[in-house]
């Protein structure tokens, strides 16, 4: 068996959580391979909305095992809150959730460092979620981080205090008033105590050697879906650097984030919105600063599920999409939030850029240069409410022309069309 992959092809927020939830009955294991609580995967079913940050989106299916892989970073306090919310919804994650002992821990001081570094950048801020993501991955690469497996050690408290003091010494070098900073509404001291108590929740979970867990499952013929967080354009190497996340969000991250060999990668499902959004700073060639952008934001409820920040909105960017398809070897495209475009007379798509006197139909290094401008084609809108449609035959002709244009430009089939946030609002073109 091979590991199928589902990941985002834009700047995150593509609707991956919903699609993973829809796919889950077809798989034995759903595995997160990178990122941390900066992710916000929203699922809707039975009239209720659920937001997951660290736990895989297959958790609502009790027969499917869910794995938090070694490439993921975990804040025990946020993780505990997530577990408690699931418990209150009648879900018992302890029965089908597994956590890699090699996953790194986000410490309270990592969140302080995140705030200090972001503040020190002044007008050059990245737009961090302030969840401690960057500093945690920095310690990981610096070979000084703490991992989930360390909480089982008798010397964990000693290791933790040593690392905390090291971070506080770094923070002292900045003009930063620790007493003014709150972490999720708590003072640092309060959060620190809550964080240490939350370790008990982690200890109560199934902690595993995840690379053996996954590869043994594949040998037994079990099916595995790797679930990505954030999106391709936020990849640390290939995204719109430096306005990116701190992990590899692309398919290569599956190999390092779960411990599987490249030849064990199967189908790659790439999820993208029918338009584009991003949170925080960074280049966004097709961004709309007018009433059309505001209409997209309102119609799509474009506010971050993790931060609550309004998302920047713009038209679909094909050079960026083709770039993401190339990097990931996408075999199947999945377009979401098509219903958000229901009321538009015309729908624009960027099919190339102009940079000086040069035309570019690819995503270039110069993407950060404000002189790079999008060139649009305009397609006729369908002006129809599609949210109640459940079969491909009943979708408007103009919408299918929109899909056909994307397929022609990318040379990859659109296998699924999502016409709303609920599980049931998912139309399969290919099984």
C-alpha positions in Angstrom: 0.0 0.0 0.0 1.0 3.6 -0.5 0.3 6.8 1.5 -2.2 9.1 -0.3 -1.7 12.8 0.5 -4.2 15.7 0.8 -2.8 19.2 1.1 -3.5 22.8 0.3 -2.3 24.5 -2.9 -2.6 28.1 -1.9 -1.8 30.1 1.3 -3.8 27.8 3.6 -7.5 28.0 4.5 -8.5 26.0 1.4 -11.0 23.7 3.2 -8.7 20.8 3.7 -10.4 19.7 7.0 -13.8 19.3 5.4 -12.4 17.1 2.5 -10.3 15.0 4.9 -13.5 14.4 6.9 -15.3 13.4 3.8 -12.5 11.0 2.7 -12.0 9.4 6.1 -14.4 6.5 5.7 -12.2 5.3 2.8 -9.0 5.2 5.0 -7.7 3.2 8.0 -5.4 6.0 9.2 -5.4 9.8 8.9 -2.0 11.3 9.7 -1.0 14.9 10.2 2.6 15.3 9.1 3.6 19.0 9.8 2.5 22.3 11.4 0.9 22.8 14.8 -1.8 24.7 16.4 -1.4 27.6 13.9 -3.6 25.3 11.7 -7.4 25.7 11.9 -9.3 22.9 10.1 -13.1 23.6 10.1 -15.6 20.8 9.7 -19.4 21.1 9.5 -21.9 18.3 9.8 -25.2 17.6 11.5 -25.7 21.4 11.8 -22.6 21.8 14.0 -19.2 23.4 13.3 -16.0 22.0 14.7 -12.5 23.5 14.5 -9.4 21.4 14.9 -5.9 22.7 15.4 -3.5 19.8 16.2 -5.7 16.7 16.0 -6.3 15.1 12.5 -9.6 15.8 10.8 -10.6 12.1 10.8 -11.1 12.1 14.5 -15.0 12.1 14.2 -14.9 8.7 12.7 -14.3 6.2 15.6 -13.2 3.3 13.3 -10.4 5.3 11.8 -7.0 5.7 13.6 -5.7 9.3 13.7 -2.0 10.0 14.0 -0.1 13.1 15.0 3.2 12.6 13.2 6.8 13.4 14.2 6.7 16.5 11.9 3.9 18.1 14.0 4.6 20.4 16.9 2.3 20.3 19.9 1.3 22.8 22.6 0.0 20.6 25.5 -2.3 23.4 26.8 -3.9 23.9 23.4 -4.0 20.2 22.9 -5.8 19.7 26.2 -8.4 22.3 25.3 -9.0 20.6 22.0 -9.5 17.2 23.7 -12.0 18.8 26.1 -14.0 20.4 23.3 -14.2 17.0 21.6 -15.3 15.3 24.8 -18.0 17.9 25.3 -19.2 17.0 21.8 -19.5 13.3 22.7 -16.2 12.4 21.0 -13.6 10.3 22.8 -10.2 10.9 21.0 -8.3 8.7 23.4 -9.8 5.6 21.7 -8.4 6.3 18.2 -5.8 9.0 18.5 -2.0 8.2 18.4 0.8 10.7 19.0 4.4 10.4 17.8 7.0 10.4 20.6 9.2 12.3 18.2 6.8 15.2 17.8 8.3 18.4 19.4 6.7 20.4 22.2 5.8 24.1 22.0 6.8 25.6 25.4 5.3 28.7 26.9 8.6 30.5 26.4 8.4 29.6 22.7 5.2 31.7 22.5 7.0 34.5 24.4 9.9 34.4 21.9 7.4 34.4 19.0 5.9 37.7 20.3 9.3 39.2 21.0 10.7 38.4 17.6 7.5 39.7 15.9 7.5 42.9 17.9 11.2 43.5 17.1 10.5 43.4 13.4 8.4 46.6 13.6 7.0 47.4 10.1 8.5 44.2 8.7 6.3 41.8 10.6 5.7 38.4 9.1 2.1 38.2 10.5 2.8 35.4 12.9 -0.1 33.6 14.7 2.0 34.0 17.9 1.6 30.2 18.6 5.3 29.7 19.0 5.7 27.8 15.8 8.9 29.5 14.5 10.8 29.3 17.8 9.8 25.7 18.3 11.0 24.6 14.8 14.2 26.7 15.4 15.0 24.7 18.6 14.2 21.5 16.6 16.8 22.4 13.9 19.1 23.6 16.6 18.9 20.2 18.2 17.8 21.6 21.6 14.1 21.0 21.6 11.9 18.9 23.8 9.9 16.1 22.4 6.7 14.2 23.4 8.8 11.2 24.4 10.7 13.4 26.9 7.6 13.8 29.1 8.0 10.1 30.0 11.4 10.7 31.4 12.1 11.2 35.2 14.3 14.2 34.3 11.7 16.0 32.2 11.1 18.7 34.7 14.8 19.4 34.9 15.1 19.6 31.1 12.0 21.8 30.9 13.3 24.3 33.5 16.7 24.5 31.9 15.2 25.2 28.5 12.8 27.8 30.0 15.7 29.7 31.7 17.6 29.6 28.4 14.7 31.2 26.6 14.1 33.8 29.3 17.7 34.9 29.1 17.2 35.5 25.3 14.0 37.5 26.0 15.9 39.7 28.5 18.1 41.0 25.6 15.0 42.7 24.1 13.1 45.7 25.5 10.1 43.6 26.3 7.8 43.9 29.3 6.9 40.3 30.3 4.2 41.5 32.6 2.2 43.1 29.8 2.2 40.0 27.6 -0.7 37.6 27.8 -0.9 34.1 26.4 -4.5 33.1 25.6 -5.6 35.7 28.2 -3.2 34.4 31.0 -0.1 35.9 32.4 3.1 34.0 31.6 3.2 32.5 35.1 -0.5 31.3 34.9 0.0 29.9 31.4 3.2 28.1 32.5 1.4 26.3 35.4 -1.6 25.4 33.1 0.9 24.1 30.5 2.6 21.8 33.0 -0.7 20.5 34.2 -1.8 19.8 30.6 1.2 17.4 30.2 -1.0 14.8 32.1 -3.4 14.8 29.1 -0.6 14.0 26.7 0.7 11.3 29.0 -2.7 9.6 29.0 -2.7 9.3 25.2 -1.4 6.5 23.0 2.3 7.6 22.4 4.0 5.6 19.6 7.0 5.3 17.4 5.1 6.8 14.5 7.4 5.8 11.7 7.0 2.1 12.7 3.3 2.7 13.3 2.8 3.9 9.7 5.1 1.5 7.9 3.7 -1.5 9.7 0.2 -0.4 8.8 1.2 -0.2 5.1 2.7 -3.7 5.3 -0.6 -5.0 6.7 -2.4 -3.4 3.7 -4.0 -0.6 5.6 -4.8 2.6 3.8 -3.3 5.9 5.0 -4.1 9.5 4.1 -1.6 12.2 5.1 -3.2 15.5 6.0 -1.4 18.7 5.3 -1.7 22.0 7.2 -1.3 25.5 6.0 -0.7 25.5 2.2 2.0 25.1 -0.5 2.6 28.9 -0.8 3.6 28.9 2.9 6.3 26.3 2.5 9.5 27.3 4.2 11.6 26.6 1.1 9.2 27.2 -1.9 6.6 29.6 -0.5 6.5 33.4 -0.6 9.6 33.6 1.7 10.0 35.2 4.3 6.2 35.4 4.7 5.9 31.7 5.2 5.5 29.1 7.9 8.4 27.1 9.4 7.8 23.7 8.0 7.6 21.9 4.7 4.0 22.0 3.7 4.5 20.1 0.4 4.6 16.4 -0.4 8.2 16.1 0.6 7.2 17.0 4.1 5.2 13.7 4.3 8.4 11.7 4.0 10.2 13.5 6.8 7.0 14.2 8.8 5.8 10.6 9.0 8.9 8.6 8.2 7.9 7.0 4.9 10.0 6.6 1.8 9.3 8.6 -1.4 8.2 5.6 -3.4 5.4 5.0 -0.9 3.6 8.2 -1.9 0.4 7.4 -3.9 -2.3 9.8 -5.1 -1.9 13.5 -4.2 -5.1 15.5 -3.7 -4.5 19.2 -4.1 -7.2 21.4 -2.5 -7.7 25.0 -3.7 -10.4 27.7 -3.4 -12.2 29.0 -6.5 -10.5 32.3 -5.5 -7.5 33.2 -3.3 -7.0 34.3 0.3 -4.2 34.7 2.7 -3.7 35.8 6.3 -1.0 38.1 7.5 1.6 39.9 5.4 3.3 38.9 2.2 2.9 39.0 -1.5 -0.6 38.4 -3.0 -0.6 39.4 -6.7 -4.4 39.0 -7.3 -5.5 40.7 -4.0 -8.5 43.0 -4.3 -8.6 46.2 -2.3 -12.1 47.2 -3.4 -15.7 46.3 -2.8 -15.3 43.0 -4.8 -12.7 41.9 -2.3 -15.0 42.8 0.5 -17.8 40.9 -1.1 -15.6 37.8 -1.4 -14.7 38.2 2.3 -18.3 38.5 3.4 -19.7 35.8 1.2 -16.9 33.3 2.1 -16.9 34.2 5.8 -13.2 34.8 5.4 -11.9 35.2 8.9 -9.1 33.0 10.3 -10.4 30.0 12.3 -7.2 30.2 14.4 -6.6 33.9 14.7 -10.0 35.4 13.8 -8.2 37.9 11.6 -9.9 39.0 8.4 -8.4 37.3 5.4 -7.1 39.2 2.4 -9.1 38.1 -0.7 -8.5 38.1 -4.4 -9.1 36.2 -7.7 -7.7 32.8 -8.5 -4.0 32.8 -9.4 -3.2 30.2 -12.0 0.6 30.7 -12.1 0.7 30.1 -8.3 -1.6 27.1 -8.7 0.4 25.5 -11.4 3.5 26.0 -9.3 1.9 24.2 -6.4 0.8 21.4 -8.7 4.4 21.0 -10.0 6.0 20.9 -6.5 3.5 18.3 -5.2 3.0 16.1 -8.2 -0.8 16.6 -7.8 -2.9 13.8 -9.4 -6.3 15.2 -8.4 -7.6 18.7 -8.0 -10.3 19.6 -5.5 -12.0 23.0 -5.8 -13.8 24.4 -2.8 -15.9 27.4 -2.0 -17.3 27.6 -5.5 -20.6 28.7 -4.0 -19.0 31.9 -2.8 -18.9 33.0 -6.5 -22.6 32.4 -7.0 -23.6 36.1 -7.2 -20.8 37.4 -9.5 -21.7 38.5 -13.1 -18.1 37.8 -14.2 -15.3 35.9 -12.6 -11.7 36.8 -13.1 -8.7 34.4 -13.2 -5.1 35.5 -13.4 -3.3 33.4 -16.1 0.0 35.3 -16.1 2.0 38.1 -14.6 3.7 41.2 -16.1 7.1 42.1 -14.6 8.6 45.1 -16.3 8.3 44.3 -20.0 8.3 40.5 -19.4 5.3 38.2 -19.3 5.5 35.3 -16.9 3.1 32.3 -16.8 5.0 30.8 -13.8 5.6 31.7 -10.1 8.9 33.6 -10.0 11.5 34.5 -7.4 10.5 38.1 -7.9 7.0 37.4 -6.5 7.7 39.8 -3.6 8.4 42.7 -5.9 5.3 45.1 -6.1 6.2 45.8 -9.7 4.9 42.3 -10.6 1.3 42.6 -11.8 -1.4 40.1 -12.6 -3.0 39.7 -16.0 -6.6 38.5 -15.9 -9.1 36.6 -18.2 -12.8 37.0 -17.4 -15.3 34.2 -17.5 -19.1 34.5 -17.3 -20.6 33.8 -13.9 -23.4 31.4 -13.3 -25.6 33.6 -11.1 -27.2 30.6 -9.5 -27.4 29.3 -5.9 -25.6 26.0 -6.2 -25.5 25.1 -2.5 -28.4 22.5 -2.8 -27.0 20.8 -5.9 -25.7 17.3 -5.3 -24.9 15.9 -8.8 -22.5 17.0 -11.4 -25.2 17.0 -14.1 -27.1 19.7 -12.3 -24.3 22.2 -12.0 -24.6 25.3 -14.2 -22.9 25.3 -17.6 -20.9 28.4 -16.8 -19.5 26.8 -13.6 -18.4 23.7 -15.6 -16.7 26.0 -18.1 -14.9 27.6 -15.2 -13.7 24.2 -14.1 -12.8 23.1 -17.7 -10.7 26.3 -18.0 -8.7 25.4 -14.9 -8.3 21.8 -16.0 -7.0 22.9 -19.4 -4.5 25.4 -17.9 -3.2 23.0 -15.3 -3.5 19.7 -17.2 -4.9 18.0 -14.0 -8.5 16.8 -13.5 -10.8 18.5 -11.0 -12.1 15.4 -9.2 -14.3 17.0 -6.6 -16.3 20.2 -6.4 -17.3 21.6 -3.0 -20.5 23.7 -3.0 -20.7 24.5 0.7 -19.1 23.8 4.1 -21.2 20.7 5.1 -20.1 17.1 4.4 -23.0 16.6 2.2 -22.1 19.6 -0.1 -19.4 17.6 -1.9 -19.8 16.5 -5.5 -17.5 13.7 -6.8 -16.6 13.6 -10.4 -14.1 10.8 -10.0 -14.1 8.2 -7.2 
